[in-house]
């Protein structure tokens, strides 16, 4: 159980990685960021400013049947910091993995919409070692230079057939121009 739990915890900041999805919003002509509907441009941002972005993800809730309380207590409150560099093209239509750490390659986007200042996405991931399936939903708000999001992950295939549920909050902000360390991703 500890091995599977460790894998699930590692997926927390990594879960959104993978394919660049098409927008679920039928109004999005370019398959990414949809134009706001019936709102002035200043009131409804359509994308991010290009440059270097830094985000902090914090685990705020962790539940699994039979999990010793000390494991949740030891992990809740843990933070992961990650950076991305986005080009002007990506800023107008950011990849879904922009909201997470990009090291896990076993995730795919099922839906991803960013429109009118709102973020709404669903990702599906498979643990690299455990083979456990996780579904993650991302809901949040964004502006040209910052965003906040709540990520809810539900993992199936845990020991004893249990289901793990985790919730994390992520805040991100533009911190400057891109540098060689984070250029291109």
N, C-alpha and C positions, 0 to 999 in steps of 0.2 A: 504494500500500500504506500509506503514512503516513496518508492521509486515513481509510481504513477502520480502521486501528489506533487513530487518535485517537478515532473514534466508539466503538469497542469499549471503550476506556479510560474514556470519559465515561459509558458505560452501567454501569460497575462500581457506583458508588454509587446509580445511578438505576434499576437494573434491576427492582426490585420494585414499581414504581409501577403503578397502574391499578385495575382493578375490585376491588370488595370481594367476595371469594369466599365460597362456602358451605363449611362444614367438610367434610372428607373422612371424618370420624369419624361413623359411623352412629349413635353414641350421643349426639351433640350435638343436643339438642332445639331450640336457638335458631339453629342453622346457623353457630355460631362456636366459642366455647370449650366444649369437652366436659368434662363432670364427670369427675373422676378415678375410676378403677375400683379398688375394694378397697384404698383408701389413706385414712388420716385426712386431714381437711382441712388441718391444719397441715403435713403432710408433702408434700402435693400441691397447690400453688397453682392457683387457677382463673382468675387474671387479674392485671392490673396495678393499681396505685394510680393514680387520676386525677391529672393535673397536667402539669407541664412535664418533658419527657424530653430528654436529650441522648445522642447516640450517636457513636461513632468507628468508621469502617470503614477497614481497612488492607489493601492489596493485598499478599498474601504469596507468590503464585506466578503466573507468566504464561508461557504456551508457545504458539508458533505455528510451524509448519514454515516455514523460510526467514527467520524474523525475526532481524535482527541482535541479538546478545546485549546490546549496549549499550542497546537500546530496553527490554528487560525489566529490565535493571539500573537504568535511569533511573526506572522506574515502580514496581517492587517496593519496598515500604516507604512509598509515598505514602499519606497519610491524608486522609480527608474527614470533617468533623464536621457533623452536622445535628441539628436540634431539631424536636420535635413537641409539640403540646399535645393531651392526650386528656381527654375528658369522662368522667364516671362511667359513662355508657352504653358508650362506646368502650373503657374500661378493662376492662369485663367481656367484651367481644367486639371486640378491636382489629382495625382494618383491616390487611390484609397489608402495605400500604405503610408501616405504622408502623416497620418494620424497615429502611427505606431512605429515601433522599432522594426527594422526591415530584415533581421537575420533569419527568421523562419520562412522557408520557402514552400511550406505545405499548406498554404491558405489560398482560398479563392474568394473573390467578391461575388456574392449572390445579387446584391443590389447596392447602388451607391448614388445618392442624390445630394447635391449641394446647391441650394437655391434660396433666394430671399432671406439670407442670413441664417438658414437652418441646415444642419447636417443630419442625414438619415442613411444608415448603411447596415447591411447584414453580411457577415463573413462566415465561411465554413473552413475549419482547420482540422488537420489530423496530426496528433502528436508524433514527432519524429521517431521516438523510441517506443512509446507505449501503444501507438496505433489508435488511441482514444480519439473520438470525434468531439469537436467543440463547435458551438455556434455562438457567434458574437454579434450583438447589435450595438450600434453606435448612434447616439442621439446627442445633438448639441447645437451651439450657436457659434457663428463666426463673424468676423469683421476683417477688413483688409490687413490688419496687423496683429490679430490675435484670435484665439478660439478657446472654447471650453466644451468638453464632451463627457458624457457618461457612457461607459462601456459595460455591458452585461454579458457575461460568458456562461454558457451552460455546457457542461461536459458530460458525455455519455460514455459508457464502457468502463466505468471505474470498478475497482475490486468489489465483488459482491453484487454487481449490477447497479450500484448506486450512481447518483447523478451529482456532480459538483456544480455549485453555482458561485460565481464570483462577480463582484462589481468593482469597477475602478473609475476614478475620475482622471481626466487628462486636461491640462491647460497648456496652451502653446502660444508663443509670441515670436514675432520677427525680431531678431537681435542684431541685424546688420547685413552687410554684404557677404557673399559667399567667399570662402577661402579654400585653399587646396585640400584641407582635411575633410571637408564635407561636400566638395564640389561634385555635382552629379548624383547626389543621393545622400 
